[in-house]
Amino acid sequence: MVRILQSFLWILISLAAGYFLLVLLMYVLQSQLVYHPQKKITYTPDDIGLRYEDITFATDDNISLHGWHIPAERSGVTVLYFHGNAGNISGRLQTIQLLHELGLNVFIFDYRGYGKSKGTPTEQGTYQDAEAAWNYLTAQKNLDGNKIVIMGRSLGGAVASWLAARKNPGAVVIESTFTSAADLGADIYPWLPVRWMLKFEYNTLKNMKQIQVPLFMAHSVDDKVVPYHHGEQLFEVANEPKKFVELRGSHGSGFWETGDTYRQALQKFLTAHLKNQ
């Protein structure tokens, strides 16, 4: 009996030690879990027949960022686009093409550490990058803020919401985005003390309450990365006027798989809320 208890105790100690080491490892490596940058630019808008301009601009902390400006004919509206946590701008050609077909200028860039942008990604760094991109368009390109659409998908939606809560764009588009890093982490790792160990906030829910311009949201009911209820909660707290579109398909391509339903809804929204499009 004593040996059985000793064996049982040893198993408990071993499991506890293994769990502790796993928590410690994930705490130390959480930046690598959040950011998955790719340095190589594999494609450019030229590969889908679109002319573009390579752009280099700097942040307030002197980090050089790289992006593309893809002009549309006779458009007065520019989309400032924030991509997700993996890859780089060269993996967003479908989005660029769709927005271009809607007659919109597109300015898309890589966060620090992604693509040709210098530095290492951090939460605060992505916010500084967002502000630098906004300043590039408004200060260097002399665009009116109300002719800019701030748009983000997945992690990019969290960054876009942060910027939109602090600026006055013409409209905001948030897609496939989580309420907060802690909420998403708790969904993915319910067996970990995520809220205690997480270094990241990305509190989209808080930012959404502060956005005071027309808002378009989309989220897929099939999303296995960011559960659909995140989109529902974000939309619930958002201010009017607002529009929500239910997508079908995977996390990264629901907007494309949904097809004309998404495209037409976005075009109708932008036409209704932006002048001189």
PEMOBEL-V873704 format. One record per backbone hydrogen bond with DSSP energy under -1.0 kcal/mol. NH is the residue of the N-H (numbers start at 1). CO is the residue of the C=O. Records with the same first field share a line. If there is no record, write none. Layout:
NH: CO + CO
//
This chain:
5: 1
6: 2
7: 3
8: 4
9: 5
10: 6
11: 7
12: 8
13: 9
14: 10
15: 11
16: 12
17: 13
18: 14
19: 15
20: 16
21: 17
22: 18
23: 19
24: 20
25: 21
26: 22
27: 23
28: 24
29: 25
33: 29
34: 30
35: 31
36: 85
38: 87
47: 44
48: 45
49: 46
50: 45
53: 69
55: 67
57: 65
59: 63
62: 59
65: 57
67: 55
68: 108
69: 53
70: 106
75: 72
78: 147
79: 105
80: 149
81: 107
82: 151
87: 36
91: 88
92: 89
96: 92
97: 93
98: 94
99: 95
100: 96
101: 97
102: 98
103: 100
104: 99
105: 77
106: 70
107: 79
108: 68
110: 66
114: 111
115: 38
117: 114
118: 64
126: 122
127: 123
128: 124
129: 125
130: 126
131: 127
132: 128
133: 129
134: 130
135: 131
136: 132
137: 133
138: 134
139: 135
140: 135
141: 136
143: 137
147: 144
148: 145
149: 78
150: 171
151: 80
152: 173
153: 82
154: 175
156: 153
157: 154
158: 154
159: 155
160: 156
161: 157
162: 158
163: 159
164: 160
165: 161
166: 163
167: 163
170: 148
171: 148
172: 214
173: 150
174: 216
175: 152
176: 218
181: 201
184: 180
185: 181
186: 182
187: 183
188: 184
189: 185
192: 189
194: 192
197: 193
198: 194
204: 202
205: 179
207: 203
208: 204
209: 205
210: 207
215: 241
216: 172
217: 243
218: 174
219: 245
221: 247
223: 220
230: 227
232: 228
233: 229
234: 230
235: 231
236: 232
237: 233
243: 215
245: 217
247: 219
254: 250
257: 253
258: 254
263: 259
264: 260
265: 261
266: 262
267: 263
268: 264
269: 265
270: 266
271: 267
272: 268
273: 269
274: 270
//
